[in-house]
Amino acid sequence: MERHAPRFALPLPLPAAPALHGATFACQGAGIDAQGPFANLAAFSGGLEVTIDSVAH
């Protein structure tokens, strides 16, 4: 049986500031999992690196 983690969206409000063009940040998700690989308590998603590379007009 294949297990799927629940999906969710987390809005990230950013100001329309040209100074943020090219900025990079990292994010990662975590959840409680009784059989998780981290101390049999939690599971973590793979990290995601996000780069802001365009300005909305």
N, CA, C and O atoms as CSV, one atom per row, in Angstrom:
chain,resi,resn,atom,element,x,y,z
A,1,MET,N,N,0.834,-1.178,0.000
A,1,MET,CA,C,0.000,0.000,0.000
A,1,MET,C,C,0.881,1.245,0.000
A,1,MET,O,O,1.793,1.366,0.818
A,2,GLU,N,N,0.613,2.148,-0.900
A,2,GLU,CA,C,1.393,3.362,-1.027
A,2,GLU,C,C,0.832,4.456,-0.130
A,2,GLU,O,O,-0.379,4.677,-0.104
A,3,ARG,N,N,1.707,5.148,0.611
A,3,ARG,CA,C,1.282,6.224,1.510
A,3,ARG,C,C,1.519,7.568,0.849
A,3,ARG,O,O,2.550,7.789,0.214
A,4,HIS,N,N,0.557,8.461,1.005
A,4,HIS,CA,C,0.685,9.821,0.473
A,4,HIS,C,C,0.501,10.819,1.603
A,4,HIS,O,O,-0.428,10.703,2.402
A,5,ALA,N,N,1.373,11.779,1.663
A,5,ALA,CA,C,1.245,12.834,2.669
A,5,ALA,C,C,0.161,13.817,2.236
A,5,ALA,O,O,-0.034,14.035,1.040
A,6,PRO,N,N,-0.546,14.410,3.195
A,6,PRO,CA,C,-1.541,15.423,2.836
A,6,PRO,C,C,-0.869,16.633,2.197
A,6,PRO,O,O,0.277,16.953,2.514
A,7,ARG,N,N,-1.565,17.286,1.321
A,7,ARG,CA,C,-1.023,18.469,0.651
A,7,ARG,C,C,-1.628,19.724,1.255
A,7,ARG,O,O,-2.770,19.719,1.713
A,8,PHE,N,N,-0.861,20.783,1.250
A,8,PHE,CA,C,-1.359,22.055,1.728
A,8,PHE,C,C,-0.608,23.170,1.018
A,8,PHE,O,O,0.463,22.954,0.451
A,9,ALA,N,N,-1.178,24.349,1.058
A,9,ALA,CA,C,-0.539,25.520,0.461
A,9,ALA,C,C,-0.328,26.555,1.554
A,9,ALA,O,O,-1.184,26.739,2.420
A,10,LEU,N,N,0.788,27.213,1.513
A,10,LEU,CA,C,1.105,28.246,2.474
A,10,LEU,C,C,1.444,29.518,1.699
A,10,LEU,O,O,2.527,29.625,1.123
A,11,PRO,N,N,0.521,30.481,1.684
A,11,PRO,CA,C,0.808,31.713,0.947
A,11,PRO,C,C,1.990,32.455,1.577
A,11,PRO,O,O,2.130,32.504,2.799
A,12,LEU,N,N,2.808,33.011,0.747
A,12,LEU,CA,C,3.970,33.751,1.212
A,12,LEU,C,C,3.893,35.164,0.636
A,12,LEU,O,O,4.395,35.417,-0.459
A,13,PRO,N,N,3.267,36.082,1.370
A,13,PRO,CA,C,3.136,37.442,0.850
A,13,PRO,C,C,4.493,38.151,0.826
A,13,PRO,O,O,5.164,38.267,1.851
A,14,LEU,N,N,4.873,38.610,-0.333
A,14,LEU,CA,C,6.129,39.337,-0.495
A,14,LEU,C,C,5.832,40.712,-1.078
A,14,LEU,O,O,4.990,40.842,-1.967
A,15,PRO,N,N,6.510,41.725,-0.590
A,15,PRO,CA,C,6.302,43.051,-1.168
A,15,PRO,C,C,6.893,43.113,-2.580
A,15,PRO,O,O,7.846,42.400,-2.895
A,16,ALA,N,N,6.328,43.955,-3.405
A,16,ALA,CA,C,6.835,44.133,-4.770
A,16,ALA,C,C,8.036,45.072,-4.731
A,16,ALA,O,O,7.971,46.199,-5.224
A,17,ALA,N,N,9.117,44.604,-4.148
A,17,ALA,CA,C,10.327,45.415,-3.993
A,17,ALA,C,C,11.409,44.907,-4.942
A,17,ALA,O,O,11.767,43.729,-4.900
A,18,PRO,N,N,11.932,45.783,-5.795
A,18,PRO,CA,C,12.995,45.364,-6.711
A,18,PRO,C,C,14.221,44.802,-5.974
A,18,PRO,O,O,14.979,44.021,-6.550
A,19,ALA,N,N,14.417,45.187,-4.731
A,19,ALA,CA,C,15.568,44.698,-3.970
A,19,ALA,C,C,15.480,43.185,-3.741
A,19,ALA,O,O,16.502,42.549,-3.484
A,20,LEU,N,N,14.286,42.600,-3.828
A,20,LEU,CA,C,14.135,41.164,-3.626
A,20,LEU,C,C,14.444,40.353,-4.878
A,20,LEU,O,O,14.534,39.127,-4.806
A,21,HIS,N,N,14.608,41.010,-6.025
A,21,HIS,CA,C,14.915,40.307,-7.272
A,21,HIS,C,C,16.225,39.538,-7.108
A,21,HIS,O,O,17.262,40.121,-6.793
A,22,GLY,N,N,16.168,38.235,-7.323
A,22,GLY,CA,C,17.345,37.389,-7.188
A,22,GLY,C,C,17.542,36.826,-5.788
A,22,GLY,O,O,18.462,36.039,-5.566
A,23,ALA,N,N,16.696,37.215,-4.840
A,23,ALA,CA,C,16.819,36.686,-3.477
A,23,ALA,C,C,16.507,35.186,-3.472
A,23,ALA,O,O,15.663,34.718,-4.237
A,24,THR,N,N,17.178,34.456,-2.625
A,24,THR,CA,C,16.993,33.017,-2.523
A,24,THR,C,C,16.688,32.666,-1.072
A,24,THR,O,O,17.295,33.214,-0.151
A,25,PHE,N,N,15.750,31.751,-0.874
A,25,PHE,CA,C,15.475,31.243,0.464
A,25,PHE,C,C,15.130,29.773,0.365
A,25,PHE,O,O,14.812,29.270,-0.712
A,26,ALA,N,N,15.193,29.092,1.486
A,26,ALA,CA,C,14.920,27.655,1.522
A,26,ALA,C,C,13.709,27.392,2.403
A,26,ALA,O,O,13.435,28.136,3.344
A,27,CYS,N,N,12.984,26.318,2.083
A,27,CYS,CA,C,11.843,25.921,2.897
A,27,CYS,C,C,11.780,24.400,2.953
A,27,CYS,O,O,12.298,23.701,2.082
A,28,GLN,N,N,11.129,23.910,4.007
A,28,GLN,CA,C,11.013,22.469,4.198
A,28,GLN,C,C,9.784,22.209,5.054
A,28,GLN,O,O,9.448,23.008,5.927
A,29,GLY,N,N,9.120,21.101,4.805
A,29,GLY,CA,C,7.941,20.736,5.581
A,29,GLY,C,C,8.253,19.610,6.549
A,29,GLY,O,O,9.197,18.847,6.341
A,30,ALA,N,N,7.458,19.507,7.610
A,30,ALA,CA,C,7.616,18.442,8.593
A,30,ALA,C,C,6.241,18.035,9.100
A,30,ALA,O,O,5.300,18.828,9.088
A,31,GLY,N,N,6.141,16.807,9.537
A,31,GLY,CA,C,4.875,16.329,10.078
A,31,GLY,C,C,5.102,15.227,11.097
A,31,GLY,O,O,6.128,14.548,11.075
A,32,ILE,N,N,4.145,15.059,11.979
A,32,ILE,CA,C,4.223,13.999,12.974
A,32,ILE,C,C,3.856,12.686,12.304
A,32,ILE,O,O,2.822,12.578,11.645
A,33,ASP,N,N,4.712,11.694,12.480
A,33,ASP,CA,C,4.511,10.378,11.873
A,33,ASP,C,C,5.002,9.335,12.866
A,33,ASP,O,O,6.196,9.270,13.159
A,34,ALA,N,N,4.083,8.511,13.391
A,34,ALA,CA,C,4.432,7.528,14.415
A,34,ALA,C,C,5.499,6.541,13.944
A,34,ALA,O,O,6.189,5.946,14.773
A,35,GLN,N,N,5.645,6.357,12.646
A,35,GLN,CA,C,6.684,5.473,12.117
A,35,GLN,C,C,7.677,6.247,11.269
A,35,GLN,O,O,8.311,5.692,10.372
A,36,GLY,N,N,7.806,7.529,11.562
A,36,GLY,CA,C,8.677,8.396,10.784
A,36,GLY,C,C,10.144,8.047,10.940
A,36,GLY,O,O,10.538,7.463,11.950
A,37,PRO,N,N,10.953,8.395,9.961
A,37,PRO,CA,C,12.369,8.057,9.988
A,37,PRO,C,C,13.176,8.867,11.008
A,37,PRO,O,O,14.299,8.489,11.340
A,38,PHE,N,N,12.620,9.972,11.506
A,38,PHE,CA,C,13.336,10.783,12.490
A,38,PHE,C,C,12.861,10.401,13.886
A,38,PHE,O,O,11.799,10.849,14.318
A,39,ALA,N,N,13.610,9.601,14.580
A,39,ALA,CA,C,13.321,9.164,15.956
A,39,ALA,C,C,11.946,8.507,16.086
A,39,ALA,O,O,11.321,8.594,17.143
A,40,ASN,N,N,11.470,7.856,15.030
A,40,ASN,CA,C,10.135,7.237,15.016
A,40,ASN,C,C,9.056,8.210,15.467
A,40,ASN,O,O,8.083,7.821,16.112
A,41,LEU,N,N,9.238,9.470,15.124
A,41,LEU,CA,C,8.321,10.502,15.592
A,41,LEU,C,C,7.900,11.464,14.494
A,41,LEU,O,O,6.776,11.966,14.523
A,42,ALA,N,N,8.765,11.736,13.530
A,42,ALA,CA,C,8.468,12.765,12.535
A,42,ALA,C,C,9.007,12.380,11.163
A,42,ALA,O,O,9.873,11.517,11.028
A,43,ALA,N,N,8.471,13.043,10.164
A,43,ALA,CA,C,8.953,12.901,8.792
A,43,ALA,C,C,9.145,14.296,8.207
A,43,ALA,O,O,8.354,15.202,8.467
A,44,PHE,N,N,10.189,14.457,7.425
A,44,PHE,CA,C,10.495,15.751,6.818
A,44,PHE,C,C,10.449,15.631,5.300
A,44,PHE,O,O,10.796,14.594,4.736
A,45,SER,N,N,10.018,16.698,4.653
A,45,SER,CA,C,10.025,16.722,3.189
A,45,SER,C,C,11.444,17.029,2.719
A,45,SER,O,O,12.311,17.409,3.507
A,46,GLY,N,N,11.655,16.859,1.437
A,46,GLY,CA,C,12.914,17.293,0.859
A,46,GLY,C,C,12.938,18.813,0.858
A,46,GLY,O,O,11.894,19.447,0.703
A,47,GLY,N,N,14.091,19.394,1.025
A,47,GLY,CA,C,14.204,20.846,1.016
A,47,GLY,C,C,13.916,21.413,-0.369
A,47,GLY,O,O,14.097,20.737,-1.382
A,48,LEU,N,N,13.472,22.644,-0.394
A,48,LEU,CA,C,13.181,23.331,-1.650
A,48,LEU,C,C,13.825,24.699,-1.608
A,48,LEU,O,O,13.570,25.480,-0.691
A,49,GLU,N,N,14.652,24.994,-2.588
A,49,GLU,CA,C,15.267,26.312,-2.681
A,49,GLU,C,C,14.470,27.144,-3.674
A,49,GLU,O,O,14.230,26.713,-4.802
A,50,VAL,N,N,14.061,28.330,-3.259
A,50,VAL,CA,C,13.235,29.204,-4.085
A,50,VAL,C,C,14.011,30.478,-4.382
A,50,VAL,O,O,14.579,31.094,-3.481
A,51,THR,N,N,14.029,30.868,-5.651
A,51,THR,CA,C,14.676,32.108,-6.063
A,51,THR,C,C,13.642,33.013,-6.707
A,51,THR,O,O,12.912,32.600,-7.608
A,52,ILE,N,N,13.587,34.238,-6.240
A,52,ILE,CA,C,12.665,35.225,-6.812
A,52,ILE,C,C,13.352,35.833,-8.021
A,52,ILE,O,O,14.375,36.505,-7.889
A,53,ASP,N,N,12.783,35.596,-9.209
A,53,ASP,CA,C,13.488,36.048,-10.399
A,53,ASP,C,C,12.655,36.880,-11.350
A,53,ASP,O,O,13.100,37.153,-12.465
A,54,SER,N,N,11.476,37.291,-10.957
A,54,SER,CA,C,10.707,38.166,-11.835
A,54,SER,C,C,9.907,39.147,-10.996
A,54,SER,O,O,9.588,38.877,-9.839
A,55,VAL,N,N,9.591,40.273,-11.585
A,55,VAL,CA,C,8.817,41.315,-10.910
A,55,VAL,C,C,7.473,41.420,-11.603
A,55,VAL,O,O,7.419,41.555,-12.826
A,56,ALA,N,N,6.381,41.359,-10.842
A,56,ALA,CA,C,5.035,41.464,-11.423
A,56,ALA,C,C,4.804,42.895,-11.924
A,56,ALA,O,O,5.239,43.862,-11.299
A,57,HIS,N,N,4.123,43.007,-13.042
A,57,HIS,CA,C,3.812,44.336,-13.617
A,57,HIS,C,C,2.343,44.638,-13.476
A,57,HIS,O,O,1.888,45.702,-13.897
